Amino acid sequence: MARASDAFTPEDTAADDPALIIYTSGTTGSPKGALHAHRVLLGHLPGVEMPQDLFPKPGDLFWTPADWAWIGGLLDVLLPSLHHGVPVLAHRMTKFDPEVAFRLMAEHGVRNAFLPPTALKMLRAVPDPARFGQRLRSIGSGGETLGEELLEWGRAAFGCAINEFYGQTECNLVVANCASIMPVKPGCMGRAVPGHAVAVVDATGNPLPPGGPGTIAIRRPDPVMFLGYWNNPEATAAKFIGDWLLTGDQGAQDEEGYFRFIGRDDDVINSAGYRIGPGEIEDCLLRHPAVAMAAVVGLPDALRAERVAAVIVAAAGVVPGPALAQEIQDFVRTRLAAHAYPREVHFADTLPLTATGKVIRRDIRQRLGKPGGEADVPPADPGAGRV
């Protein structure tokens, strides 16, 4: 501090000048460097303010277990908070520990949190969360779809709504919920954030009417849209149809403008003529008391094209076995749909996750596709479970 200057002359940069590169988490291939412009911080502000219930407010203090090297930690939490003059709690965990997280939020008076879905599912396994005394005002979550069960648990555990939001490294925070100004619909990740044109489009880039499934897309120009992939013009061009940036995610929009996430293009399961999103099955599985975490994938099937398979991390104290697998299958069959229940149930100690806490379904598909694949699933790499 003694050597620091009290004066600073910023560089003369334009809004579209390159500012930073953030790498994709690589759920669908090798990571690519997304080059962003200087406008990306100001462009993110509405997408942060909505899911954090009109952030900032007096006394706010932000924390996330997400790594600041990820766009979720950097531009959903750290830089917007510093822009608004809101303190950010920093704490390094070698591995995400849900009890430590509860104590941390209570001890330091955290008011605002970005908790990725994987973190929420791990927190959900902690008994009697009210005993920690956390006093959160707002919680945002994004990166994987949340189901009704997790939203209901969150409201009871934290005393506030969990607002889902949506985006990706190339164009982040473009859809969000905000419980203080609009109803939160279970299964929906919100409406388009002001300043962004978001639609569900068909294979030729034409916007679809409400209800029809298609690809979630964002129209350029957009304040948070990347400039392109670093040194990869071919991949950049393939990301667009006309002025629509294709997210690679399947979704649908209802009459009120709410978006529902179905799954990534390569995660949607085609079984016996049905297009099944893994998220709705995972939400149903999480309602079973023996299930702590779940991932659902499609496996090749001669009769159905694909069959639904589930990998389950059992709740503490639960002993997995064939009887439990059958019980879980019946649980989904009677609560969701006969075509959507998992034809296979596998148990694992952990799920394979990216560094940002997203389930790597392609790894599960590959492991289950091998001879003796059930034994290949547990355990995932030692870093799995970190958020």
Secondary structure, DSSP 8 states (H G I E B T S, - for coil): -TT--S--------TTSEEEEEE---TTSS--EEEEETTHHHHHHHHHHTTTTSS--TT--EE-SS-TTSHHHIIIIIHHHHHHT--B-----SS--HHHHHHHHHHTT--EEE--HHHHHHHHTSS-GGGG----SEEEE-SS---HHHHHHHHHHHSS-EEEEEEETTEEEEEE--TTTS---TT--BEE-TT--EEEE-TTS-B--TT--EEEEEESS-TTB-SEETT-HHHHHHTEETTEEEEEEEEEE-TTS-EEEEEETTT-EEETTEEE-HHHHHHHHHTSTTEEEEEEEEEEETTTEEEEEEEEEE-TT----HHHHHHHHHHHHHHT-TTTS-SEEEE-SS--B-TTS-B-HHHHHHHHTSTTHHHHSSS--TTTT--
